[in-house]
């Protein structure tokens, strides 16, 4: 491509745009091992971008490294564009010129490497057919380029060249970048976002990857981005499409998420393990303190992170699932973990705990550390019950951290169906999102989606298999959808959005209620529901006086009253109780809902998985509020039980007690927040009919981070002796340890390189 000189007084005209013709250009990020040395030499300013965590999930690829080392006829050092090179041929070259030059070589079936010594990744570019031939999965594809006086013209030109003129791409604004280094950084960061499926933001260089939002796409559609920059007073746009290489899962554990499971056959054995762990942690802390106070330690403040991670990994690998007793220590630092150990040792030193026949001990701390001692069979051995919450538990930004820990799961969800619709992403992850603005159908879809994802996390990544399963209200539908019983649960998303059951019958204009109350369409209905701390007897004593009020739900020490708002308020006033308004329009669990019982049963009569798939859930007893016995796994029986639960008043207290009578002991809430966890704990404490011990735990909690909530759940499952696989934790930690060791080695090399220079300056 020829360089064009332009007059200062004249407006530049668009040049002939470099064309990628009909072929796609495969792009692969390769680690730049020299970057850490350059960072150290450049100081804090030089390492501004390289500390960004957007690249942490890029997997090492030996094949790409081989291609980059041996099959590259052209290597372009982009640093020459920053004025650091005296090569005359580079003085008039622009960033766009380098891309065009690279494309020209690639069209000749050559492979090109773009790099900058101060940035952590280089960009390997090759024809897509070459990548396919070598089975090298690209992080992204370059498919079109455009330029013009107006950005919209440049973008449309690039989209047309990419044969995606109908697409509205995500706009990546690099027009503020004045240095070539910054433009190249923005480019490789975009490739990283495409690989990790994390949505780019305007302040990527300052944001931590833990806050990244998942980049949702339309069903079975690739993510498309337009990379926009300005040169020679012209707008430039380059269109990129996601590749087939997926970013690596982040480790759930790191130096700020410490997790140490302890196993032993006796209480004294637990004490010995705790004491040994405390000594090991103190040794690491002492070693770190001595290193960071060294006068020559310019970049080794993290030097002992690998030692801490190695200790944690070794601890996980040595954990004995068959040992009789188990505890878990959690903390966000060595100091916190040591404090947790001291507190647990102090608790264990009491005479009651060390008695030959200890009483029941249930020890938990806010940090997540836990220890369960019991003379009976542990709750998690044969009594594990998954509990699926009902409508209304979802909240804005729920599960926003999970995709980076389970990228393969989200990729599978995208292949299976519409994950964006499944989580109602446009509502849940919108700026200033309000779930109160969502319809009943949207709430139901998102609630089932949340339960579906958490079920997959526990069952596929931690191999947690329940003995029982039950649902609160519409949670019964989530139960059948999530546990692999229904063959095509994704197909119910659109059906739920359009079915009159959810749009007009029991919500919206409340046609069922109009029919039951003999009202016209023009008549107003002011419907509401109230949570009231009262016994069923308190309400039932006067309920017949209010024919438009319904005792919808009984749940421990509270009830839910639904119906005509004025009538409900009058009833509450008469019994001297205050109610908390839910401000949600739904006539589920009321007499009018029985008018559509047949329609509800038909809606939920779904095709089941083949027998081989169903055999994997054969050990699960499915419990319904509509029956005292487990539900038979047949399409008709499932549909009927859901319709019965949906349309009849719900007695959740009775459901919990019935589950306990059938053998459920450890209830795990599989959904957003912890609605049923609180209810089950209250019911268990006050039940006069069931004396067997039980406990409820949640996988998620509104207001906390997803990572910690999940780890706390796993910790409690371990302490209750539920079968749990720790492979997910060890694999992630092993990957993090490998990258941390590499980082520390590079830093040590940088220190060794800089030490003579520093000594020379001091002398």
Secondary structure as the mmCIF struct_conf table of DSSP 4:
data_model
#
loop_
_struct_conf.conf_type_id
_struct_conf.id
_struct_conf.beg_label_comp_id
_struct_conf.beg_label_asym_id
_struct_conf.beg_label_seq_id
_struct_conf.end_label_comp_id
_struct_conf.end_label_asym_id
_struct_conf.end_label_seq_id
BEND BEND1 UNK A 8 UNK A 10
HELX_LH_PP_P HELX_LH_PP_P1 UNK A 11 UNK A 18
TURN_TY1_P TURN_TY1_P1 UNK A 21 UNK A 22
STRN STRN1 UNK A 25 UNK A 31
TURN_TY1_P TURN_TY1_P2 UNK A 33 UNK A 34
HELX_RH_AL_P HELX_RH_AL_P1 UNK A 35 UNK A 46
TURN_TY1_P TURN_TY1_P3 UNK A 47 UNK A 51
HELX_RH_3T_P HELX_RH_3T_P1 UNK A 53 UNK A 55
TURN_TY1_P TURN_TY1_P4 UNK A 56 UNK A 57
HELX_LH_PP_P HELX_LH_PP_P2 UNK A 58 UNK A 60
HELX_RH_AL_P HELX_RH_AL_P2 UNK A 62 UNK A 70
BEND BEND2 UNK A 71 UNK A 71
BEND BEND3 UNK A 73 UNK A 73
STRN STRN2 UNK A 74 UNK A 77
HELX_RH_3T_P HELX_RH_3T_P2 UNK A 78 UNK A 82
TURN_TY1_P TURN_TY1_P5 UNK A 83 UNK A 84
HELX_RH_3T_P HELX_RH_3T_P3 UNK A 88 UNK A 90
TURN_TY1_P TURN_TY1_P6 UNK A 91 UNK A 92
HELX_RH_AL_P HELX_RH_AL_P3 UNK A 95 UNK A 106
TURN_TY1_P TURN_TY1_P7 UNK A 107 UNK A 109
STRN STRN3 UNK A 112 UNK A 115
TURN_TY1_P TURN_TY1_P8 UNK A 117 UNK A 118
BEND BEND4 UNK A 119 UNK A 120
STRN STRN4 UNK A 121 UNK A 127
HELX_RH_AL_P HELX_RH_AL_P4 UNK A 128 UNK A 133
TURN_TY1_P TURN_TY1_P9 UNK A 134 UNK A 135
BEND BEND5 UNK A 139 UNK A 139
STRN STRN5 UNK A 140 UNK A 148
BEND BEND6 UNK A 149 UNK A 150
HELX_RH_AL_P HELX_RH_AL_P5 UNK A 151 UNK A 161
TURN_TY1_P TURN_TY1_P10 UNK A 162 UNK A 163
TURN_TY1_P TURN_TY1_P11 UNK A 165 UNK A 166
HELX_LH_PP_P HELX_LH_PP_P3 UNK A 169 UNK A 169
STRN STRN6 UNK A 170 UNK A 173
TURN_TY1_P TURN_TY1_P12 UNK A 175 UNK A 176
BEND BEND7 UNK A 179 UNK A 179
HELX_RH_AL_P HELX_RH_AL_P6 UNK A 180 UNK A 196
TURN_TY1_P TURN_TY1_P13 UNK A 197 UNK A 197
STRN STRN7 UNK A 198 UNK A 198
TURN_TY1_P TURN_TY1_P14 UNK A 202 UNK A 206
BEND BEND8 UNK A 207 UNK A 207
HELX_RH_3T_P HELX_RH_3T_P4 UNK A 209 UNK A 211
HELX_LH_PP_P HELX_LH_PP_P4 UNK A 212 UNK A 213
STRN STRN8 UNK A 214 UNK A 214
BEND BEND9 UNK A 218 UNK A 218
TURN_TY1_P TURN_TY1_P15 UNK A 219 UNK A 220
STRN STRN9 UNK A 224 UNK A 231
TURN_TY1_P TURN_TY1_P16 UNK A 232 UNK A 233
STRN STRN10 UNK A 234 UNK A 242
BEND BEND10 UNK A 244 UNK A 244
HELX_LH_PP_P HELX_LH_PP_P5 UNK A 245 UNK A 251
BEND BEND11 UNK A 252 UNK A 252
STRN STRN11 UNK A 254 UNK A 254
TURN_TY1_P TURN_TY1_P17 UNK A 255 UNK A 256
STRN STRN12 UNK A 257 UNK A 257
STRN STRN13 UNK A 258 UNK A 264
BEND BEND12 UNK A 265 UNK A 266
HELX_RH_AL_P HELX_RH_AL_P7 UNK A 267 UNK A 292
TURN_TY1_P TURN_TY1_P18 UNK A 293 UNK A 293
TURN_TY1_P TURN_TY1_P19 UNK A 295 UNK A 296
BEND BEND13 UNK A 298 UNK A 299
TURN_TY1_P TURN_TY1_P20 UNK A 301 UNK A 304
HELX_RH_AL_P HELX_RH_AL_P8 UNK A 305 UNK A 318
TURN_TY1_P TURN_TY1_P21 UNK A 321 UNK A 322
BEND BEND14 UNK A 323 UNK A 324
STRN STRN14 UNK A 325 UNK A 331
BEND BEND15 UNK A 332 UNK A 333
HELX_RH_AL_P HELX_RH_AL_P9 UNK A 334 UNK A 348
TURN_TY1_P TURN_TY1_P22 UNK A 349 UNK A 349
BEND BEND16 UNK A 350 UNK A 350
HELX_RH_AL_P HELX_RH_AL_P10 UNK A 351 UNK A 354
BEND BEND17 UNK A 355 UNK A 355
TURN_TY1_P TURN_TY1_P23 UNK A 356 UNK A 357
STRN STRN15 UNK A 361 UNK A 364
TURN_TY1_P TURN_TY1_P24 UNK A 366 UNK A 367
BEND BEND18 UNK A 368 UNK A 368
STRN STRN16 UNK A 370 UNK A 373
BEND BEND19 UNK A 375 UNK A 376
HELX_RH_AL_P HELX_RH_AL_P11 UNK A 379 UNK A 382
STRN STRN17 UNK A 384 UNK A 388
TURN_TY1_P TURN_TY1_P25 UNK A 391 UNK A 392
TURN_TY1_P TURN_TY1_P26 UNK A 396 UNK A 401
HELX_RH_AL_P HELX_RH_AL_P12 UNK A 402 UNK A 405
HELX_RH_AL_P HELX_RH_AL_P13 UNK A 407 UNK A 416
BEND BEND20 UNK A 417 UNK A 417
HELX_RH_AL_P HELX_RH_AL_P14 UNK A 419 UNK A 422
TURN_TY1_P TURN_TY1_P27 UNK A 423 UNK A 424
HELX_RH_AL_P HELX_RH_AL_P15 UNK A 425 UNK A 428
TURN_TY1_P TURN_TY1_P28 UNK A 429 UNK A 429
BEND BEND21 UNK A 430 UNK A 430
TURN_TY1_P TURN_TY1_P29 UNK A 431 UNK A 432
HELX_RH_3T_P HELX_RH_3T_P5 UNK A 435 UNK A 437
BEND BEND22 UNK A 438 UNK A 438
HELX_RH_AL_P HELX_RH_AL_P16 UNK A 440 UNK A 456
HELX_RH_PI_P HELX_RH_PI_P1 UNK A 457 UNK A 461
BEND BEND23 UNK A 462 UNK A 462
BEND BEND24 UNK A 467 UNK A 467
STRN STRN18 UNK A 468 UNK A 471
BEND BEND25 UNK A 472 UNK A 472
TURN_TY1_P TURN_TY1_P30 UNK A 473 UNK A 474
HELX_RH_AL_P HELX_RH_AL_P17 UNK A 475 UNK A 482
TURN_TY1_P TURN_TY1_P31 UNK A 483 UNK A 484
STRN STRN19 UNK A 486 UNK A 486
BEND BEND26 UNK A 487 UNK A 487
HELX_RH_3T_P HELX_RH_3T_P6 UNK A 489 UNK A 491
HELX_RH_AL_P HELX_RH_AL_P18 UNK A 492 UNK A 498
HELX_RH_AL_P HELX_RH_AL_P19 UNK A 500 UNK A 500
HELX_RH_PI_P HELX_RH_PI_P2 UNK A 501 UNK A 505
BEND BEND27 UNK A 506 UNK A 507
TURN_TY1_P TURN_TY1_P32 UNK A 508 UNK A 509
HELX_RH_AL_P HELX_RH_AL_P20 UNK A 511 UNK A 517
TURN_TY1_P TURN_TY1_P33 UNK A 518 UNK A 518
TURN_TY1_P TURN_TY1_P34 UNK A 521 UNK A 522
BEND BEND28 UNK A 523 UNK A 523
STRN STRN20 UNK A 527 UNK A 532
HELX_RH_AL_P HELX_RH_AL_P21 UNK A 536 UNK A 543
TURN_TY1_P TURN_TY1_P35 UNK A 544 UNK A 545
TURN_TY1_P TURN_TY1_P36 UNK A 547 UNK A 548
STRN STRN21 UNK A 549 UNK A 555
TURN_TY1_P TURN_TY1_P37 UNK A 556 UNK A 557
STRN STRN22 UNK A 558 UNK A 564
HELX_RH_AL_P HELX_RH_AL_P22 UNK A 565 UNK A 575
TURN_TY1_P TURN_TY1_P38 UNK A 576 UNK A 576
STRN STRN23 UNK A 579 UNK A 581
TURN_TY1_P TURN_TY1_P39 UNK A 588 UNK A 589
BEND BEND29 UNK A 590 UNK A 590
HELX_RH_3T_P HELX_RH_3T_P7 UNK A 591 UNK A 596
HELX_RH_AL_P HELX_RH_AL_P23 UNK A 597 UNK A 603
TURN_TY1_P TURN_TY1_P40 UNK A 604 UNK A 604
HELX_LH_PP_P HELX_LH_PP_P6 UNK A 607 UNK A 607
STRN STRN24 UNK A 608 UNK A 608
HELX_LH_PP_P HELX_LH_PP_P7 UNK A 609 UNK A 610
HELX_RH_AL_P HELX_RH_AL_P24 UNK A 611 UNK A 615
TURN_TY1_P TURN_TY1_P41 UNK A 616 UNK A 619
HELX_LH_PP_P HELX_LH_PP_P8 UNK A 620 UNK A 620
STRN STRN25 UNK A 621 UNK A 623
TURN_TY1_P TURN_TY1_P42 UNK A 625 UNK A 626
BEND BEND30 UNK A 628 UNK A 629
HELX_LH_PP_P HELX_LH_PP_P9 UNK A 630 UNK A 632
BEND BEND31 UNK A 633 UNK A 634
HELX_RH_AL_P HELX_RH_AL_P25 UNK A 635 UNK A 647
BEND BEND32 UNK A 648 UNK A 648
HELX_LH_PP_P HELX_LH_PP_P10 UNK A 649 UNK A 649
STRN STRN26 UNK A 650 UNK A 651
HELX_RH_AL_P HELX_RH_AL_P26 UNK A 652 UNK A 662
TURN_TY1_P TURN_TY1_P43 UNK A 663 UNK A 663
STRN STRN27 UNK A 666 UNK A 669
BEND BEND33 UNK A 671 UNK A 673
HELX_RH_AL_P HELX_RH_AL_P27 UNK A 675 UNK A 686
BEND BEND34 UNK A 688 UNK A 689
BEND BEND35 UNK A 692 UNK A 692
STRN STRN28 UNK A 695 UNK A 698
BEND BEND36 UNK A 699 UNK A 699
TURN_TY1_P TURN_TY1_P44 UNK A 702 UNK A 703
BEND BEND37 UNK A 704 UNK A 704
HELX_RH_AL_P HELX_RH_AL_P28 UNK A 706 UNK A 719
TURN_TY1_P TURN_TY1_P45 UNK A 720 UNK A 721
HELX_RH_AL_P HELX_RH_AL_P29 UNK A 727 UNK A 762
#
